[in-house]
Amino acid sequence: MSEREFETKLTELIGRLGTLPEGERNQLEELAEQTRDRHQAMRKSLGDLQQALDHLRLSVKYLVFDLEATRRENEYLRRLIDTQGERE
């Protein structure tokens, strides 16, 4: 179920609850509102999680880039040391 479908169905449910007798209606309307609030909190948490994952992916890319650069530098310096050792 998509986000839009969920909101539409929940709004439709809340509208239908208005036709129920007063005693039943209040409890069900409260539950429907709690459901809406929890759904919004879940969407916010999911958005925060997605943002954290994006940040983690970017950090890993930078770390991999740094590791590869360090390996290249290390290899270059080892060859330089080997070359100087052969001259002496």
N, C-alpha and C positions, 0 to 999 in steps of 0.2 A: 504494500500500500504506500503510495507516495505521500509526501508531506501535505500537499494540497487536498488529496482525498481524505486524509485523516482529519484535517481541520474542518472540511465540509461535513463529514459524517458526525463529528463531535458537535458542531454547531446545530446540525439537524437534530441530533439526539437531545440537546438542551432545549431546542424549540419544542420538541414533542413532549418533553417533561412538563411543560407548562399546562398541558391538558390533563394531567393527573390530579387526583385529590391532594389537598394541601399537605396532609401528613406524610404521604409517600413522596410527594414532589420535593420537599425541602432536603430530605436525606439524599435522594438521587441527584439533585442539582449540585449539592455539595460534593458528592463523589465525582460528578462530571467535571466540576471546576478543579478538583484536586488532580484529576487525570490530565486536564489541560496544563496545569502548572507543572506537573511532573514531566510531561512531554516537552515543555519549553525548557525545563532544566536539563533534560537529557540532550536536547538539541544543542544547548549551550556547551555542555560537557563534551559532546562529540566534536563541536567546532574547536574547542580548546585542545582536545586531543589531536585533532588533525593539524592544528597549528604547531603543536609540540613535535609531532612526527615530521612535519616539513622542516622544522629547525634541526632536528636530529639528522635527517638525511643530508642537509646542507653541511652540518658539522662533520659528518663522516666523509663527505666529498672533500672537504678541506684537509682533513686528516690524511686521507689517501694521497692527495696531491702532495702534501708535505712529506709523507713517507717516501714517495717515489722520488721527489727532489733530493731528499737526504741520501737515498740509495745511489742516485747518480753522482752526487757530490763525493760520496764515500768511494765509489769506484774510481772516479777521476783522481782523487787524492792518493789512492793506493797505487794507481799507475804512475803517478808523479813520483811517489816514494821509490817505487821499483826502478824507474828510469834513473833517478839520482843515485840509487845504490849501485847500479851497473856502471855508472861513470866513475865511481870511486874505486 
